[in-house]
Amino acid sequence: MPTERRTIDDPPPALAHRRFDEDGDASRRTWLASERTVLAWLRTGLTATAVALAVGKVVPDLRAGGTEWPFVVLGAGYGLLGVLIVAYGLWRGREVDRAIREGRYLPMDSRAMWLIGALTIGMGLLAAIVIVADA
């Protein structure tokens, strides 16, 4: 196993007659895992955007009268949350790819996770309040 640090420009090609990770190089798996993680960020952001549309537009249209603005505000909040999640996921994916090329590990930024988590919890609590107040 080499002890020198090396730079990885691109994922290496698959080796024909060897076990996948026989030489201790897990870079192909690492690149694929990074790609799956970025896709998960995108799916999560898209889900928040779909919730925004449902809460901000579909739910008020299905209701029989009443105040609509709380649902619109809630929907807009979910829309902004979706944009934040996608933007951070794309940025994080680029930074992780850079770290993989340099042969280093990039830990998750705890501030970003706390921010996204707090906003998600806040939106969930706000949704509960709007639902109970509308009942």
C-alpha positions as CSV (number, residue, x, y, z in Angstrom):
1,M,0.0,0.0,0.0
2,P,1.6,3.3,-1.0
3,T,2.3,5.8,1.8
4,E,2.8,8.8,-0.4
5,R,0.0,11.3,-0.9
6,R,-1.3,11.4,-4.4
7,T,-3.7,13.6,-6.4
8,I,-6.7,12.0,-8.1
9,D,-7.8,13.9,-11.2
10,D,-10.6,11.6,-12.3
11,P,-12.0,8.3,-11.1
12,P,-9.7,5.6,-12.3
13,P,-11.0,3.1,-14.9
14,A,-12.2,-0.2,-13.8
15,L,-9.5,-2.9,-13.7
16,A,-10.2,-5.8,-16.0
17,H,-8.8,-8.9,-14.2
18,R,-8.6,-7.9,-10.6
19,R,-11.0,-7.7,-7.7
20,F,-12.6,-4.3,-7.5
21,D,-10.6,-3.0,-4.5
22,E,-7.7,-5.5,-4.5
23,D,-5.0,-2.8,-4.4
24,G,-6.7,-0.8,-1.6
25,D,-7.9,2.0,-3.8
26,A,-11.5,2.7,-3.1
27,S,-11.6,5.9,-5.1
28,R,-14.3,4.6,-7.6
29,R,-16.6,3.8,-4.7
30,T,-15.8,7.2,-3.1
31,W,-16.7,9.1,-6.4
32,L,-19.9,7.2,-6.8
33,A,-20.9,7.7,-3.1
34,S,-20.2,11.4,-3.6
35,E,-22.4,11.5,-6.6
36,R,-25.3,9.7,-4.8
37,T,-25.0,12.2,-1.9
38,V,-25.4,15.2,-4.3
39,L,-28.4,13.5,-5.8
40,A,-29.9,13.0,-2.3
41,W,-29.4,16.7,-1.6
42,L,-31.2,17.5,-4.9
43,R,-34.1,15.1,-4.2
44,T,-34.5,16.6,-0.7
45,G,-34.6,20.1,-2.1
46,L,-37.1,19.1,-4.8
47,T,-39.3,17.5,-2.1
48,A,-39.3,20.7,-0.1
49,T,-40.3,22.6,-3.3
50,A,-43.1,20.1,-3.9
51,V,-44.3,20.7,-0.3
52,A,-44.1,24.4,-1.0
53,L,-46.4,24.1,-4.0
54,A,-48.8,21.8,-2.1
55,V,-49.0,23.9,1.1
56,G,-48.9,27.3,-0.6
57,K,-51.2,26.7,-3.6
58,V,-53.1,23.4,-3.5
59,V,-54.2,23.4,0.1
60,P,-55.7,27.0,0.0
61,D,-57.5,26.1,-3.3
62,L,-59.1,23.0,-1.7
63,R,-60.3,24.7,1.4
64,A,-63.8,26.2,1.7
65,G,-63.0,29.8,2.4
66,G,-61.0,31.1,5.3
67,T,-57.7,32.9,5.5
68,E,-55.2,31.8,2.9
69,W,-52.2,33.9,3.7
70,P,-50.8,31.6,6.5
71,F,-50.6,28.8,3.9
72,V,-49.0,31.0,1.3
73,V,-46.4,32.2,3.8
74,L,-45.8,28.6,4.9
75,G,-45.5,27.5,1.2
76,A,-43.0,30.3,0.5
77,G,-41.0,29.2,3.5
78,Y,-40.8,25.6,2.2
79,G,-39.8,27.0,-1.2
80,L,-36.9,28.9,0.3
81,L,-35.9,25.9,2.3
82,G,-35.8,23.8,-0.9
83,V,-33.6,26.4,-2.6
84,L,-31.3,26.5,0.4
85,I,-31.0,22.7,0.5
86,V,-30.2,22.5,-3.3
87,A,-27.7,25.3,-3.2
88,Y,-25.9,23.9,-0.2
89,G,-25.9,20.3,-1.6
90,L,-24.4,21.5,-4.9
91,W,-21.7,23.5,-3.1
92,R,-21.0,20.7,-0.7
93,G,-20.7,18.2,-3.6
94,R,-18.2,20.4,-5.4
95,E,-16.1,20.8,-2.2
96,V,-16.2,17.0,-1.5
97,D,-15.1,16.3,-5.1
98,R,-12.2,18.7,-4.6
99,A,-11.3,17.0,-1.4
100,I,-11.4,13.5,-3.1
101,R,-9.1,14.8,-5.8
102,E,-6.7,16.0,-3.2
103,G,-6.9,12.7,-1.2
104,R,-8.3,14.3,1.9
105,Y,-11.5,14.1,3.9
106,L,-14.0,17.0,4.2
107,P,-16.2,16.8,7.3
108,M,-19.7,18.2,7.2
109,D,-20.0,21.8,8.3
110,S,-22.0,21.6,11.5
111,R,-23.2,25.2,11.2
112,A,-24.9,24.4,7.9
113,M,-26.5,21.2,9.3
114,W,-27.8,23.1,12.4
115,L,-29.2,25.9,10.1
116,I,-30.9,23.5,7.7
117,G,-32.1,21.4,10.7
118,A,-33.4,24.4,12.6
119,L,-35.2,25.8,9.6
120,T,-36.8,22.4,8.9
121,I,-37.9,22.1,12.5
122,G,-39.2,25.6,12.5
123,M,-41.2,25.0,9.3
124,G,-42.7,21.9,10.8
125,L,-43.7,23.7,13.9
126,L,-45.2,26.5,11.9
127,A,-47.1,24.0,9.8
128,A,-48.5,22.4,12.9
129,I,-49.6,25.9,14.2
130,V,-51.2,26.8,10.9
131,I,-53.1,23.5,10.8
132,V,-54.3,23.7,14.4
133,A,-55.3,27.4,14.0
134,D,-57.2,26.6,10.9
135,A,-59.2,23.8,12.4
